[in-house]
Amino acid sequence: MILWALVTLILFSALLLGLAAFGPLRGTPSARPLSWMAMLQAVLAAVLVGARLTGMA
């Protein structure tokens, strides 16, 4: 149960970072690191979900 809450928080954070990178911060130097961080968080959440579904977590 706690893992799903963590995954939900990670995905929500990735969504907010992605919206900031492609919204109000578009064209600024900080947009690229924010989009990379959002992508990294989405991949981390996918790995956690995959580990949970395969029984590794």
Residue, then its C-alpha position, 0 to 999 in steps of 0.5 A: m500500500i505504501l509503495w502505491a502511495l510513493v508511486t502516486l507521489i512520484l508520478f504527480s511530481a513528474l507531472l508538475l515538473g513536466l507541466a512547468a518545463f513545457g508551460p511557463l518555463r518554456g524557453t528558459p535555461s531551466a526547462r531542459p533539466l526539469s523535463w529530464m527530471a520529470m522523465l527520470q521520475a516517470v521511469l522510476a515510477a514505472v520501475l517500481v510498478g514493474a517490481r511490485l507486479t513481478g513480486m520483487a518489491 
